[in-house]
Amino acid sequence: MGRRYIASLNNAEAQTHHSQPPRLLFHQRLHQAEHYYTKGLTAMLP
């Protein structure tokens, strides 16, 4: 479990990222944005 293992993990993650259709990636980004937005709003509430 050294750097080579981590590098292969990152490589696999990058490959799956590239294989995803843009629409799915967009939905993930949108969901992330919504999550942070609602988190920010609840943080501002007293």
N, C-alpha and C positions, 0 to 999 in steps of 0.2 A: 504494500500500500504506500508507494512513494509518489514522486512527482509524475512518473510515467502514467500511473493509474489515474491521477487527477487530470492529466493532459488528455488521456483517452476519453475520460468522462466529458470534459469540455468539448472535445472534438465531436463526440456523439451528439451532444446537446446542440451544437452548432449545425450539424447535419440535419437533425430532425427539425430544427428551426427553419432551415432553408427549404425543406420539403413541404412545409405547411403552406397552404394557399393563402394569398394576401388577405382574403376576406376573413379567414379565421384569425389571422394575426391582428387584424383591425379590431375584431370583436374582443380579443383579449385585451388590447390596449384600451378600448372603450370601457371594458369592465373594470380595469385597473383604475382608470381615471375616475369613474363613478365611485369606486371604493374610497379613493383618497379624498374625493370631493365630500362625500357624506361623512367621512372621518373628520375632515376639517370643520364641517358644519357642526357636528356634535361636540367638537372640541371648543368651539366658540360659544356654545350655549352655557349658561351659568349652572 
